[in-house]
Amino acid sequence: MNSPDSRVAPHAADTDMSAEWLAQAVVAATPEALVVCDASGTIRLWNNGAQRVFGYSPSEAMGQSLDIIIPAKLRKRHWDGYHQTMATGQTRYGEQLLSVPATHRDGRRLSIEFSVALLHHDDGRIVGISAIMREVTERRDAERALRGRLAELEARLVDLESATT
C-alpha cells in the first residue's frame, strides 16, 4: 500500500506544483479564517477567510495587533495567556477546539471557534502561533434560543403537573 506521501509527491512533481505554491494555494482557498501571528502578537498572515469573518482585508490586518478582533474587555486575559504561552512554549488548551467572542470590523460581536498551533523555528524557539477560525454566531444564537425555549417548556410542564396534582 502506498503511503500518503508517496501518493502526493509524484502528483505534485508531475504538475509542477512546488511546496510553496501548494501552501499559498491552500491558504488562499481555505474558507476558514487562517491567521498567523508572531511572538509579539502582530498579524503576519491573514487569508481571505479571515477577511470574510472579520471584515478586514489582508492588507489592513497584516502588521496590526490581534486587538483588532479581540473584544476590549477580554484583551488583558488574552494577552496574559498569549505571553505566557510564548514564554513557556505551552498552551493550556492543547489541541482543543476553543469557543470565544470576537469583534468584527463593523463592531458586531461574533462567536468563533478555533484551534491553535505553536510555530517553532528550526532551533526550537517559538516564533508565533497559527489559528484556524470559523464564525459560528448564527449557530450559537440558535442554540441559545433553543435553550431558552426548552426552559420555558420545562417551566410550563412543572406548572401543568402542579395544577393536576
Biotite code that builds the C-alpha atoms (Angstrom):
import biotite.structure as struc

atoms = struc.array([
    struc.Atom([0.000, 0.000, 0.000], chain_id="A", res_id=1, res_name="MET", atom_name="CA", element="C"),
    struc.Atom([1.289, 3.485, -0.799], chain_id="A", res_id=2, res_name="ASN", atom_name="CA", element="C"),
    struc.Atom([1.926, 5.933, 1.995], chain_id="A", res_id=3, res_name="SER", atom_name="CA", element="C"),
    struc.Atom([0.094, 9.262, 1.730], chain_id="A", res_id=4, res_name="PRO", atom_name="CA", element="C"),
    struc.Atom([3.416, 10.991, 0.996], chain_id="A", res_id=5, res_name="ASP", atom_name="CA", element="C"),
    struc.Atom([4.247, 8.668, -1.894], chain_id="A", res_id=6, res_name="SER", atom_name="CA", element="C"),
    struc.Atom([0.851, 9.344, -3.462], chain_id="A", res_id=7, res_name="ARG", atom_name="CA", element="C"),
    struc.Atom([1.087, 13.119, -3.174], chain_id="A", res_id=8, res_name="VAL", atom_name="CA", element="C"),
    struc.Atom([4.701, 13.801, -4.100], chain_id="A", res_id=9, res_name="ALA", atom_name="CA", element="C"),
    struc.Atom([4.678, 12.291, -7.622], chain_id="A", res_id=10, res_name="PRO", atom_name="CA", element="C"),
    struc.Atom([1.460, 14.132, -8.467], chain_id="A", res_id=11, res_name="HIS", atom_name="CA", element="C"),
    struc.Atom([2.874, 17.434, -7.259], chain_id="A", res_id=12, res_name="ALA", atom_name="CA", element="C"),
    struc.Atom([6.037, 16.883, -9.299], chain_id="A", res_id=13, res_name="ALA", atom_name="CA", element="C"),
    struc.Atom([4.078, 15.832, -12.388], chain_id="A", res_id=14, res_name="ASP", atom_name="CA", element="C"),
    struc.Atom([2.061, 19.045, -12.374], chain_id="A", res_id=15, res_name="THR", atom_name="CA", element="C"),
    struc.Atom([4.931, 21.390, -11.457], chain_id="A", res_id=16, res_name="ASP", atom_name="CA", element="C"),
    struc.Atom([3.356, 22.346, -8.136], chain_id="A", res_id=17, res_name="MET", atom_name="CA", element="C"),
    struc.Atom([6.054, 23.403, -5.710], chain_id="A", res_id=18, res_name="SER", atom_name="CA", element="C"),
    struc.Atom([5.542, 23.107, -1.976], chain_id="A", res_id=19, res_name="ALA", atom_name="CA", element="C"),
    struc.Atom([5.495, 26.903, -1.785], chain_id="A", res_id=20, res_name="GLU", atom_name="CA", element="C"),
    struc.Atom([2.812, 27.149, -4.470], chain_id="A", res_id=21, res_name="TRP", atom_name="CA", element="C"),
    struc.Atom([0.734, 24.470, -2.749], chain_id="A", res_id=22, res_name="LEU", atom_name="CA", element="C"),
    struc.Atom([0.990, 26.256, 0.610], chain_id="A", res_id=23, res_name="ALA", atom_name="CA", element="C"),
    struc.Atom([-0.089, 29.562, -0.930], chain_id="A", res_id=24, res_name="GLN", atom_name="CA", element="C"),
    struc.Atom([-2.962, 27.895, -2.776], chain_id="A", res_id=25, res_name="ALA", atom_name="CA", element="C"),
    struc.Atom([-4.228, 26.200, 0.389], chain_id="A", res_id=26, res_name="VAL", atom_name="CA", element="C"),
    struc.Atom([-4.077, 29.455, 2.380], chain_id="A", res_id=27, res_name="VAL", atom_name="CA", element="C"),
    struc.Atom([-5.920, 31.351, -0.353], chain_id="A", res_id=28, res_name="ALA", atom_name="CA", element="C"),
    struc.Atom([-8.585, 28.689, -0.907], chain_id="A", res_id=29, res_name="ALA", atom_name="CA", element="C"),
    struc.Atom([-9.321, 27.810, 2.712], chain_id="A", res_id=30, res_name="THR", atom_name="CA", element="C"),
    struc.Atom([-12.781, 29.152, 3.620], chain_id="A", res_id=31, res_name="PRO", atom_name="CA", element="C"),
    struc.Atom([-11.965, 29.301, 7.336], chain_id="A", res_id=32, res_name="GLU", atom_name="CA", element="C"),
    struc.Atom([-10.065, 32.243, 8.749], chain_id="A", res_id=33, res_name="ALA", atom_name="CA", element="C"),
    struc.Atom([-6.357, 31.450, 8.861], chain_id="A", res_id=34, res_name="LEU", atom_name="CA", element="C"),
    struc.Atom([-4.378, 33.888, 10.976], chain_id="A", res_id=35, res_name="VAL", atom_name="CA", element="C"),
    struc.Atom([-0.700, 33.699, 11.891], chain_id="A", res_id=36, res_name="VAL", atom_name="CA", element="C"),
    struc.Atom([0.873, 35.995, 14.479], chain_id="A", res_id=37, res_name="CYS", atom_name="CA", element="C"),
    struc.Atom([4.468, 36.426, 15.536], chain_id="A", res_id=38, res_name="ASP", atom_name="CA", element="C"),
    struc.Atom([5.620, 36.086, 19.148], chain_id="A", res_id=39, res_name="ALA", atom_name="CA", element="C"),
    struc.Atom([4.550, 39.657, 19.946], chain_id="A", res_id=40, res_name="SER", atom_name="CA", element="C"),
    struc.Atom([1.012, 39.127, 18.619], chain_id="A", res_id=41, res_name="GLY", atom_name="CA", element="C"),
    struc.Atom([1.436, 41.038, 15.378], chain_id="A", res_id=42, res_name="THR", atom_name="CA", element="C"),
    struc.Atom([-0.582, 39.604, 12.494], chain_id="A", res_id=43, res_name="ILE", atom_name="CA", element="C"),
    struc.Atom([1.744, 38.180, 9.819], chain_id="A", res_id=44, res_name="ARG", atom_name="CA", element="C"),
    struc.Atom([-0.738, 36.192, 7.714], chain_id="A", res_id=45, res_name="LEU", atom_name="CA", element="C"),
    struc.Atom([-4.432, 36.879, 7.134], chain_id="A", res_id=46, res_name="TRP", atom_name="CA", element="C"),
    struc.Atom([-6.251, 34.945, 4.445], chain_id="A", res_id=47, res_name="ASN", atom_name="CA", element="C"),
    struc.Atom([-9.447, 35.681, 2.512], chain_id="A", res_id=48, res_name="ASN", atom_name="CA", element="C"),
    struc.Atom([-11.404, 33.556, 5.006], chain_id="A", res_id=49, res_name="GLY", atom_name="CA", element="C"),
    struc.Atom([-10.276, 35.909, 7.773], chain_id="A", res_id=50, res_name="ALA", atom_name="CA", element="C"),
    struc.Atom([-11.466, 38.852, 5.698], chain_id="A", res_id=51, res_name="GLN", atom_name="CA", element="C"),
    struc.Atom([-14.869, 37.205, 5.275], chain_id="A", res_id=52, res_name="ARG", atom_name="CA", element="C"),
    struc.Atom([-15.176, 36.502, 9.014], chain_id="A", res_id=53, res_name="VAL", atom_name="CA", element="C"),
    struc.Atom([-13.749, 39.718, 10.479], chain_id="A", res_id=54, res_name="PHE", atom_name="CA", element="C"),
    struc.Atom([-14.183, 42.307, 7.714], chain_id="A", res_id=55, res_name="GLY", atom_name="CA", element="C"),
    struc.Atom([-10.543, 43.427, 7.415], chain_id="A", res_id=56, res_name="TYR", atom_name="CA", element="C"),
    struc.Atom([-8.680, 42.866, 4.148], chain_id="A", res_id=57, res_name="SER", atom_name="CA", element="C"),
    struc.Atom([-5.277, 41.175, 4.380], chain_id="A", res_id=58, res_name="PRO", atom_name="CA", element="C"),
    struc.Atom([-3.530, 44.489, 3.694], chain_id="A", res_id=59, res_name="SER", atom_name="CA", element="C"),
    struc.Atom([-5.494, 46.160, 6.516], chain_id="A", res_id=60, res_name="GLU", atom_name="CA", element="C"),
    struc.Atom([-4.897, 43.381, 9.052], chain_id="A", res_id=61, res_name="ALA", atom_name="CA", element="C"),
    struc.Atom([-1.296, 42.371, 8.462], chain_id="A", res_id=62, res_name="MET", atom_name="CA", element="C"),
    struc.Atom([1.072, 44.292, 10.700], chain_id="A", res_id=63, res_name="GLY", atom_name="CA", element="C"),
    struc.Atom([-1.728, 45.046, 13.175], chain_id="A", res_id=64, res_name="GLN", atom_name="CA", element="C"),
    struc.Atom([-2.176, 43.671, 16.673], chain_id="A", res_id=65, res_name="SER", atom_name="CA", element="C"),
    struc.Atom([-4.687, 40.894, 17.277], chain_id="A", res_id=66, res_name="LEU", atom_name="CA", element="C"),
    struc.Atom([-6.527, 43.543, 19.306], chain_id="A", res_id=67, res_name="ASP", atom_name="CA", element="C"),
    struc.Atom([-8.455, 44.366, 16.125], chain_id="A", res_id=68, res_name="ILE", atom_name="CA", element="C"),
    struc.Atom([-10.560, 41.218, 16.673], chain_id="A", res_id=69, res_name="ILE", atom_name="CA", element="C"),
    struc.Atom([-10.407, 40.796, 20.462], chain_id="A", res_id=70, res_name="ILE", atom_name="CA", element="C"),
    struc.Atom([-13.232, 42.427, 22.451], chain_id="A", res_id=71, res_name="PRO", atom_name="CA", element="C"),
    struc.Atom([-11.778, 45.188, 24.650], chain_id="A", res_id=72, res_name="ALA", atom_name="CA", element="C"),
    struc.Atom([-12.903, 43.614, 27.922], chain_id="A", res_id=73, res_name="LYS", atom_name="CA", element="C"),
    struc.Atom([-11.122, 40.337, 27.071], chain_id="A", res_id=74, res_name="LEU", atom_name="CA", element="C"),
    struc.Atom([-7.785, 41.754, 25.912], chain_id="A", res_id=75, res_name="ARG", atom_name="CA", element="C"),
    struc.Atom([-5.910, 41.620, 29.218], chain_id="A", res_id=76, res_name="LYS", atom_name="CA", element="C"),
    struc.Atom([-6.836, 37.988, 29.759], chain_id="A", res_id=77, res_name="ARG", atom_name="CA", element="C"),
    struc.Atom([-5.932, 37.137, 26.154], chain_id="A", res_id=78, res_name="HIS", atom_name="CA", element="C"),
    struc.Atom([-2.528, 38.840, 26.285], chain_id="A", res_id=79, res_name="TRP", atom_name="CA", element="C"),
    struc.Atom([-1.657, 37.357, 29.675], chain_id="A", res_id=80, res_name="ASP", atom_name="CA", element="C"),
    struc.Atom([-2.229, 33.885, 28.221], chain_id="A", res_id=81, res_name="GLY", atom_name="CA", element="C"),
    struc.Atom([-0.555, 34.696, 24.909], chain_id="A", res_id=82, res_name="TYR", atom_name="CA", element="C"),
    struc.Atom([2.649, 35.994, 26.517], chain_id="A", res_id=83, res_name="HIS", atom_name="CA", element="C"),
    struc.Atom([2.712, 33.062, 28.940], chain_id="A", res_id=84, res_name="GLN", atom_name="CA", element="C"),
    struc.Atom([2.417, 30.652, 26.004], chain_id="A", res_id=85, res_name="THR", atom_name="CA", element="C"),
    struc.Atom([5.195, 32.393, 24.076], chain_id="A", res_id=86, res_name="MET", atom_name="CA", element="C"),
    struc.Atom([7.463, 32.324, 27.159], chain_id="A", res_id=87, res_name="ALA", atom_name="CA", element="C"),
    struc.Atom([6.847, 28.705, 28.156], chain_id="A", res_id=88, res_name="THR", atom_name="CA", element="C"),
    struc.Atom([6.065, 27.030, 24.867], chain_id="A", res_id=89, res_name="GLY", atom_name="CA", element="C"),
    struc.Atom([2.953, 25.526, 26.365], chain_id="A", res_id=90, res_name="GLN", atom_name="CA", element="C"),
    struc.Atom([-0.677, 26.338, 25.915], chain_id="A", res_id=91, res_name="THR", atom_name="CA", element="C"),
    struc.Atom([-3.222, 25.084, 28.378], chain_id="A", res_id=92, res_name="ARG", atom_name="CA", element="C"),
    struc.Atom([-5.623, 24.443, 25.517], chain_id="A", res_id=93, res_name="TYR", atom_name="CA", element="C"),
    struc.Atom([-3.509, 21.990, 23.518], chain_id="A", res_id=94, res_name="GLY", atom_name="CA", element="C"),
    struc.Atom([-5.425, 20.757, 20.514], chain_id="A", res_id=95, res_name="GLU", atom_name="CA", element="C"),
    struc.Atom([-8.861, 21.661, 21.871], chain_id="A", res_id=96, res_name="GLN", atom_name="CA", element="C"),
    struc.Atom([-11.407, 23.464, 19.777], chain_id="A", res_id=97, res_name="LEU", atom_name="CA", element="C"),
    struc.Atom([-11.930, 26.765, 21.577], chain_id="A", res_id=98, res_name="LEU", atom_name="CA", element="C"),
    struc.Atom([-15.000, 28.974, 21.510], chain_id="A", res_id=99, res_name="SER", atom_name="CA", element="C"),
    struc.Atom([-14.685, 32.699, 22.227], chain_id="A", res_id=100, res_name="VAL", atom_name="CA", element="C"),
    struc.Atom([-16.269, 36.024, 21.368], chain_id="A", res_id=101, res_name="PRO", atom_name="CA", element="C"),
    struc.Atom([-14.575, 38.205, 18.759], chain_id="A", res_id=102, res_name="ALA", atom_name="CA", element="C"),
    struc.Atom([-15.203, 41.579, 17.170], chain_id="A", res_id=103, res_name="THR", atom_name="CA", element="C"),
    struc.Atom([-15.967, 42.290, 13.501], chain_id="A", res_id=104, res_name="HIS", atom_name="CA", element="C"),
    struc.Atom([-14.574, 45.396, 11.843], chain_id="A", res_id=105, res_name="ARG", atom_name="CA", element="C"),
    struc.Atom([-18.041, 46.996, 11.954], chain_id="A", res_id=106, res_name="ASP", atom_name="CA", element="C"),
    struc.Atom([-18.218, 46.478, 15.737], chain_id="A", res_id=107, res_name="GLY", atom_name="CA", element="C"),
    struc.Atom([-20.528, 43.454, 15.725], chain_id="A", res_id=108, res_name="ARG", atom_name="CA", element="C"),
    struc.Atom([-19.829, 40.816, 18.304], chain_id="A", res_id=109, res_name="ARG", atom_name="CA", element="C"),
    struc.Atom([-19.061, 37.420, 16.776], chain_id="A", res_id=110, res_name="LEU", atom_name="CA", element="C"),
    struc.Atom([-18.861, 33.922, 18.171], chain_id="A", res_id=111, res_name="SER", atom_name="CA", element="C"),
    struc.Atom([-15.907, 31.991, 16.805], chain_id="A", res_id=112, res_name="ILE", atom_name="CA", element="C"),
    struc.Atom([-14.477, 28.524, 17.228], chain_id="A", res_id=113, res_name="GLU", atom_name="CA", element="C"),
    struc.Atom([-10.794, 27.989, 16.626], chain_id="A", res_id=114, res_name="PHE", atom_name="CA", element="C"),
    struc.Atom([-7.783, 25.798, 17.125], chain_id="A", res_id=115, res_name="SER", atom_name="CA", element="C"),
    struc.Atom([-4.202, 26.974, 17.558], chain_id="A", res_id=116, res_name="VAL", atom_name="CA", element="C"),
    struc.Atom([-0.752, 25.614, 16.820], chain_id="A", res_id=117, res_name="ALA", atom_name="CA", element="C"),
    struc.Atom([2.558, 26.960, 18.064], chain_id="A", res_id=118, res_name="LEU", atom_name="CA", element="C"),
    struc.Atom([5.090, 27.744, 15.347], chain_id="A", res_id=119, res_name="LEU", atom_name="CA", element="C"),
    struc.Atom([8.676, 26.722, 16.072], chain_id="A", res_id=120, res_name="HIS", atom_name="CA", element="C"),
    struc.Atom([11.874, 27.924, 14.417], chain_id="A", res_id=121, res_name="HIS", atom_name="CA", element="C"),
    struc.Atom([14.401, 25.292, 13.326], chain_id="A", res_id=122, res_name="ASP", atom_name="CA", element="C"),
    struc.Atom([16.332, 25.956, 16.552], chain_id="A", res_id=123, res_name="ASP", atom_name="CA", element="C"),
    struc.Atom([13.236, 25.177, 18.649], chain_id="A", res_id=124, res_name="GLY", atom_name="CA", element="C"),
    struc.Atom([12.288, 28.733, 19.605], chain_id="A", res_id=125, res_name="ARG", atom_name="CA", element="C"),
    struc.Atom([8.601, 29.599, 19.439], chain_id="A", res_id=126, res_name="ILE", atom_name="CA", element="C"),
    struc.Atom([8.241, 32.300, 16.830], chain_id="A", res_id=127, res_name="VAL", atom_name="CA", element="C"),
    struc.Atom([4.483, 32.602, 16.674], chain_id="A", res_id=128, res_name="GLY", atom_name="CA", element="C"),
    struc.Atom([1.126, 30.950, 16.608], chain_id="A", res_id=129, res_name="ILE", atom_name="CA", element="C"),
    struc.Atom([-1.356, 29.993, 13.923], chain_id="A", res_id=130, res_name="SER", atom_name="CA", element="C"),
    struc.Atom([-5.103, 29.844, 14.365], chain_id="A", res_id=131, res_name="ALA", atom_name="CA", element="C"),
    struc.Atom([-7.805, 28.386, 12.165], chain_id="A", res_id=132, res_name="ILE", atom_name="CA", element="C"),
    struc.Atom([-11.137, 30.026, 12.963], chain_id="A", res_id=133, res_name="MET", atom_name="CA", element="C"),
    struc.Atom([-14.753, 29.587, 11.978], chain_id="A", res_id=134, res_name="ARG", atom_name="CA", element="C"),
    struc.Atom([-17.558, 32.029, 12.687], chain_id="A", res_id=135, res_name="GLU", atom_name="CA", element="C"),
    struc.Atom([-20.449, 30.302, 14.486], chain_id="A", res_id=136, res_name="VAL", atom_name="CA", element="C"),
    struc.Atom([-22.574, 33.267, 15.601], chain_id="A", res_id=137, res_name="THR", atom_name="CA", element="C"),
    struc.Atom([-25.813, 32.081, 13.956], chain_id="A", res_id=138, res_name="GLU", atom_name="CA", element="C"),
    struc.Atom([-25.444, 28.594, 15.409], chain_id="A", res_id=139, res_name="ARG", atom_name="CA", element="C"),
    struc.Atom([-24.706, 29.969, 18.883], chain_id="A", res_id=140, res_name="ARG", atom_name="CA", element="C"),
    struc.Atom([-27.715, 32.285, 18.708], chain_id="A", res_id=141, res_name="ASP", atom_name="CA", element="C"),
    struc.Atom([-29.948, 29.392, 17.603], chain_id="A", res_id=142, res_name="ALA", atom_name="CA", element="C"),
    struc.Atom([-28.630, 27.188, 20.418], chain_id="A", res_id=143, res_name="GLU", atom_name="CA", element="C"),
    struc.Atom([-29.275, 29.975, 22.927], chain_id="A", res_id=144, res_name="ARG", atom_name="CA", element="C"),
    struc.Atom([-32.829, 30.413, 21.626], chain_id="A", res_id=145, res_name="ALA", atom_name="CA", element="C"),
    struc.Atom([-33.459, 26.661, 21.822], chain_id="A", res_id=146, res_name="LEU", atom_name="CA", element="C"),
    struc.Atom([-32.174, 26.510, 25.399], chain_id="A", res_id=147, res_name="ARG", atom_name="CA", element="C"),
    struc.Atom([-34.467, 29.399, 26.308], chain_id="A", res_id=148, res_name="GLY", atom_name="CA", element="C"),
    struc.Atom([-37.459, 27.728, 24.684], chain_id="A", res_id=149, res_name="ARG", atom_name="CA", element="C"),
    struc.Atom([-36.656, 24.426, 26.405], chain_id="A", res_id=150, res_name="LEU", atom_name="CA", element="C"),
    struc.Atom([-36.508, 26.193, 29.775], chain_id="A", res_id=151, res_name="ALA", atom_name="CA", element="C"),
    struc.Atom([-39.905, 27.801, 29.079], chain_id="A", res_id=152, res_name="GLU", atom_name="CA", element="C"),
    struc.Atom([-41.447, 24.460, 28.147], chain_id="A", res_id=153, res_name="LEU", atom_name="CA", element="C"),
    struc.Atom([-39.986, 22.750, 31.209], chain_id="A", res_id=154, res_name="GLU", atom_name="CA", element="C"),
    struc.Atom([-41.428, 25.501, 33.428], chain_id="A", res_id=155, res_name="ALA", atom_name="CA", element="C"),
    struc.Atom([-44.850, 25.107, 31.805], chain_id="A", res_id=156, res_name="ARG", atom_name="CA", element="C"),
    struc.Atom([-44.675, 21.345, 32.306], chain_id="A", res_id=157, res_name="LEU", atom_name="CA", element="C"),
    struc.Atom([-43.940, 21.836, 36.003], chain_id="A", res_id=158, res_name="VAL", atom_name="CA", element="C"),
    struc.Atom([-46.880, 24.247, 36.225], chain_id="A", res_id=159, res_name="ASP", atom_name="CA", element="C"),
    struc.Atom([-49.169, 21.732, 34.491], chain_id="A", res_id=160, res_name="LEU", atom_name="CA", element="C"),
    struc.Atom([-48.021, 18.916, 36.750], chain_id="A", res_id=161, res_name="GLU", atom_name="CA", element="C"),
    struc.Atom([-48.635, 21.108, 39.805], chain_id="A", res_id=162, res_name="SER", atom_name="CA", element="C"),
    struc.Atom([-52.113, 22.030, 38.580], chain_id="A", res_id=163, res_name="ALA", atom_name="CA", element="C"),
    struc.Atom([-53.116, 18.397, 38.087], chain_id="A", res_id=164, res_name="THR", atom_name="CA", element="C"),
    struc.Atom([-51.937, 17.081, 41.448], chain_id="A", res_id=165, res_name="THR", atom_name="CA", element="C"),
])
